[in-house]
Amino acid sequence: MSDYRMNTKCVQAGYTPGNGEPRQIPIIQSTTFKYATSEDMGKLFDLEADGYFYSRLQNPTNDYVAAKIAELEGGTAAMLTSSGQAANFFALFNICEAGSHIVASSSIYGGTFNLISVTMAKMGITVTFVSPDCSEEELNAAFRDNTRAVFGETIANPALTVLDIEKFAKAAHNHGVPLIVDNTFPTPVNCRPIEWGADIVTHSTTKYMDGHGAAVGGAIVDSGKFDWMAHADKFPGLCTPDESYHGVTYAEKFGKEGAFITKCTSQLMRDLGCVQSPQSAYILNLGLESLHVRMPRHVENGQAVAEFLEKNDKVAYVNYPGLPGNKYYEIAKKYLPNGGCGVVSFELKGGRSAAESFMKNLKLAAIETHVADARTCCLNPATSTHRQMTEEQLIEAGVPAGLIRISCGLEDKEDLIADLAQALEAI
């Protein structure tokens, strides 16, 4: 499918039925798989043959959908996980261990910020957070001898900062480590980070990819371009024998194109089990089939809502990269020429109390701990998704206490604007 365009890949990539086989991806709802001999199964355990033996590691339904996402992102291999958080954790922990260091953008999603700064810190992994707007000099200064990865979000949730992917990729590669980019908000329809130098791409498939709030999930895509063996001293897990898997050296056996995902599956999914269910993968694929149709409508609605809010005198400011006055407008034109997403963040002049009153009076938009859905939803991040962060951390992340994040769905934009107008009038 590599020669086909994005729209076609969304519909047909990943699975091609044979003669008389199901047109839709089959749901293989089985935990285990039967083999004629122990020798046949043993080859699977030795990574000498392709196939399935237990759905905690791999399942055909999941692999069909992962293959589609790899095609969409322009990668060589992919895997599904139980959530976006699991995807980000696996992507980082696959190449980090106790004593490792991560460089990360400070404006990333609050849950991911906590994952790296608190939970992974308990594992002996440290982090230096840098502003997504930092200079090249400031970015390079954040690296240490034990740095093993750089992490950022294409469009940060909910700060809506736009990552200069090329700048971060250049710094990462100059220091011999990969750039990992969470591409959840724009999806590959609006941005393909690998084309700009990213090495690993992650997703919360719960968001736009599913698009209907039906199934939680995540995905990891490997570009197949990072040369692990060229930096073998930094990545012993990939470049030296894995004694827990018969001494296989992943980078040698599977090359640049397959080593990362194979290790992630054979080690982390084996031991931690954050697997996506086949049912959820099936639902995800239904969402992917319309992703190319939905994203332009989300962008259209987000742009219209942002322009409306910008003109309202009760709004202190609006943050949306598609607005000409936005600080990320020019860089968004580079990385997101077709628009980014339908998420808009803004702050009311009355602060937290005004935000609470506004959301209480919404009729069409629902207050939910969710985003990137067919239905419009909103929340106050400081009291929900970013609740664990201090006031100083909130400021650093670009998430003031009175910030509202609204995710514009697929409704008529005039109806959305009317709902916002009446809620603002009620403050």
Buried (B, 14 or more C-beta within 10 A) or exposed (E): BEEEEBEEBBBBBBBEEEEEEEEEBBBBEBEEBEBEEEEEBEBBEEBEEEEBBBBBBBBBBBBBBBBBBBBBBBBBBBBBBBBBBBBBBBBBBBBBBEEBBBBBBBBBBBBBBBBBBEEBEEEEBBBBBBBBBBEEEEBBBBBBEEBBBBBBBBBBBBBBBBBBBBBBBBBBBEBBBBBBBBBBBBBBBBBBBBEBBBBBBBBBBBBBBBBBBBBBBBBBBBBBBBBBBEBBEBBEBBBBEBEEBEEBBBBBEBBBBBBBBBBBBBBBBBEBEBBBBBEBBBBBBBBBBBBBEBBBBBBBBBBBBBBBBBEBEEBBBBBBBBBEEBEBBEBBEEBBEEBBBBBBBBBBEBBBEBBBBBBEBBEBBBEBEBBBBBBBBBBBBBEEBBEEBEEEBBEBBBBBBBBBBBBBBBBEBEEBBBBBEEBBEEB
